[in-house]
Structure formats: C-alpha cells, structure tokens
Amino acid sequence: MRRVVVCSERDLRPDLAPTIVGRQGIEVYRAQKFEDARLLSSTLGPKAILVDRDLPEARAFIQRLRKDVATQNRSIAVLARGAMQEKELDLLSAGANTVLRLPPDEGWDERLSRLMSVPPRQQARLVVRIEAATEPECAAAILNISSGGMLLATHQQLRVNEELGFRFKLPDGSSVEGRGRVVRQAPPTGCGVEFVHMPDHARGAIQEFMRSARLG
C-alpha cells in the first residue's frame, strides 16, 4: 500500500480528493505538528511527504527530514497556494524535491507520480548558494550540490533531458566547468542537473569542497 504524509494545520483532503492521492487508494496520514509528521514519516515509509509552505518553521522541518537516517531519502513536496514566493526557493534549498501548487492543475498528478517514483538519493548533498553561468545563457543559482549533480534555480524553462554547459566558482575559490543534463524539474524555477562531462580536476574540487564543508 502506498502512503503519503501531509503536514499542514489545514485539512487539505478536499484539495487532494480530485488528485491521484484521493483516487488511487493511497493512504493519507495528516499531521498538524512537525513531531507527529516526523514520527509518521519515519515509521510508515511513505512514498512522499507533503509539507504546507505556510507552516511556521517549515524549512527547519525539511532540514530535519533530510538529516534523519529514517527519512533522508523520502520524496518531499511543498504545497503552496497563490503566486510563487521567495520562501519556496528557500524550502527547495533546504531539501524539498519540488513545489506542488494548490488547487491542483492538469499536470499535478503527473508531477506527483514522478515524485513518488523518484529513487532514493544515493549521494550526499550540500546546501549552497552559488551563482552560475550557463550555456545557453541564463541567470542561474546552485541551491545544492553533490559529486554527481546539482539543484539549479533559474527562470529559464529547461526541459528534462536537455543538456547545458555551466561554470561557477566554489566558495573556496575553485573554478568548476562542464556539461550537465536536466534529469528532473522542481517547479516553479528549479531543476535537477546530472553532471555528464566534467574534467577530473573540477570533479575533484567539488569532492574536496564537500569533504571540507562536512568536516567543518
């Protein structure tokens, strides 16, 4: 049985009823408090954890989920109403996979289905905020990074499987450049990018930076 944990002070069942969550026999567990949500998420093995954007301390909660061994590989979506807010980028940088907007639109089910089938993250990821130059050229910022890829925030529409060039400087001053492929979208402005070509010195610079950051 597939399970979903919804963390919100509001009862979102009417919003979720028309979606696959309400139509396909998915067990939905609601938690109004973070501690209850953490307990449900660590014991039930949900396919996804849905977190209300407007909950106080939502960022801290998502960070705790990513640090906890029992929940760090769970898929996390932020539920948001109205126009995009800067807070949503902050929650993505904290470890959320995507933002799902309410009320659900016609693409909502597809995005949630992809989220629920995302394989567990195998690589450690480090939250950062690094400005990046890309080709095709667009304003972009890296929100988290691993030895195998990065979460890129940009207002340029990038499609899954699209390739792009990139270059940026790590906080320690090391220069990195290479090419990547978009492997997932994190609406409204994010996308997951897998590194497909990178010189050995650049990959080594990322690994050394991550090692130093974790030790620090």
Steps between C-alpha positions, in 0.01 A plus 500: 500500500634842403493763773528880509553721805347849482635756748263797527292685755217500246296202383613464139296189421249697285793635293662158463179302434498564118867397468659155490533526877122485532421276202750215514466357849805676642496510880522862616621586850454857621724660762457850639820497702851440370580241763194295401592534133859392568380195692256398226762558231761289675272207589255467209743522207288745296564548131479877548485760776292807413584812704285813509711797390333728754575290806728682746851352501435293185863544396631361829263205471617412147862526610428259787342252258811514280734446795303213657620161371141369506365777274793651309415310180127575501354716225385837636261741328400848614128580468446867411209728413510815292799658332852369541681638806871525577431268792443214255857524367616498860308176564642343184849590615420339838437168327149495351478331159232719347210742551142389429256787466144496632240467369642220282532569127494246216870416540481447877445124489790445261740697719392318815525162325858578399575613852369178651720293270819704550777259608660568839786747495821303511740792524550750778384848402626827637274807520671800338417826325735543203446720196560310176546585132331265253495433127235566367547820700256564785515632856539202733590409857603164645296411811661166584780293359641147509784327321250386236274800447332815628166671555491805275258791542428698184207680340602351163275208404724192482358169378578154637790344300616843381877549521670821608848625565587660833780669688519632854736561790474307823509700826863393546589669169534185284369535144268231363369456147340223301177378344188362663163350414166597656362187669203646687305821536439668836230759421465788495863592427721204586640198319723211594812481282723193467865558414573321170842642412743663740880511509654291776641809674152658515336187642784471750449863604132432578583189700768682699267794566225268624742306720633821654149640554383184680809492720455867579 
